[in-house]
Amino acid sequence: MITLYDMPLSGNCHKVRLLLSLLELPYQIQAVDLRGGEQRSPDYLQRNPFGQVPVLDDDGLIIRDSQAILVYLAKRYGGETWWPDDAYPLAQIASWLSTAANEVANGPAKLRVHLKFGSPIDTAVAGQTADKVLGIIDRHLQSRDWLVGDSISIADIAVYPYLALAPEGGIVIGAYANIVAWFQRIRAVPGYVTMPGMWQA
Ligand SMILES: N[C@@H](CCC(=O)N[C@@H](CS)C(=O)NCC(=O)O)C(=O)O
């Protein structure tokens, strides 16, 4: 049985919920009370010493970090469509996973957590990071439908949530027409699931 340690308003958890749904994998949710500090309990820290969601438990195999969980699910359950054999597409996917964990997390995701939950951040730095990464992704999508290759991959799933949630961080996402068109393609994939606060057409 797959268990996802989850928080409904977390974009990192949404990446995992989205891939589980696209792969049609049955799973159960274990809600983690982040406001109450459950992620810092000794019990939870055994699953993830960083004290964060998401964590996936697949029949006792524990995986922390949304990017790592996407890799695990794609390789374990997704087949060649989700986990290409060739080195070059794999490296391209890895580069976007890294962008999700770095520029996307430190730009649009940070602005959202600041506006929505009041976390103190350097808004100027986060704003510059967001502008830069959104511009790069918008230009990348000018000539292609998906971040890597000819179909949706875990690169798209890793980058998507905090871009679709960017309006909650005060970003006018409509200014990035190629990103909005890509949102629409992702939302049309069979099995797509949304979450509160996400961009709507
Ligand atoms: N790199 C991690 C980041 C996870 C993360 O930032 N989780 C947040 C929720 S979105 C969290 O658990 N925060 C609680 C805390 O830090 O106390 C991932 O991609 O999974």
The ligand as a MOL file (V3000), in Angstrom:
LIG
                    3D

  0  0  0     0  0            999 V3000
M  V30 BEGIN CTAB
M  V30 COUNTS 20 19 0 0 0
M  V30 BEGIN ATOM
M  V30 1 N 12.5880 19.9560 -1.1360 0
M  V30 2 C 11.3990 19.5570 -0.4390 0
M  V30 3 C 10.7020 20.7670 0.1510 0
M  V30 4 C 9.4900 20.3470 0.9460 0
M  V30 5 C 8.8430 21.5200 1.6770 0
M  V30 6 O 9.2660 22.6720 1.5860 0
M  V30 7 N 7.7550 21.1880 2.3990 0
M  V30 8 C 7.0310 22.1690 3.1510 0
M  V30 9 C 5.5770 22.2200 2.7050 0
M  V30 10 S 5.4480 22.6830 1.0120 0
M  V30 11 C 7.0340 21.7520 4.6090 0
M  V30 12 O 6.8910 20.5950 4.9250 0
M  V30 13 N 7.1880 22.7200 5.5300 0
M  V30 14 C 7.1000 22.4960 6.9310 0
M  V30 15 C 8.2970 22.9810 7.6820 0
M  V30 16 O 9.3160 23.3010 7.0260 0
M  V30 17 O 8.2050 23.0440 8.8950 0
M  V30 18 C 10.4650 18.8260 -1.4190 0
M  V30 19 O 10.5150 19.1230 -2.6190 0
M  V30 20 O 9.7240 17.9410 -0.9920 0
M  V30 END ATOM
M  V30 BEGIN BOND
M  V30 1 1 1 2
M  V30 2 1 2 3
M  V30 3 1 2 18
M  V30 4 1 3 4
M  V30 5 1 4 5
M  V30 6 2 5 6
M  V30 7 1 5 7
M  V30 8 1 7 8
M  V30 9 1 8 9
M  V30 10 1 8 11
M  V30 11 1 9 10
M  V30 12 2 11 12
M  V30 13 1 11 13
M  V30 14 1 13 14
M  V30 15 1 14 15
M  V30 16 2 15 16
M  V30 17 1 15 17
M  V30 18 2 18 19
M  V30 19 1 18 20
M  V30 END BOND
M  V30 END CTAB
M  END
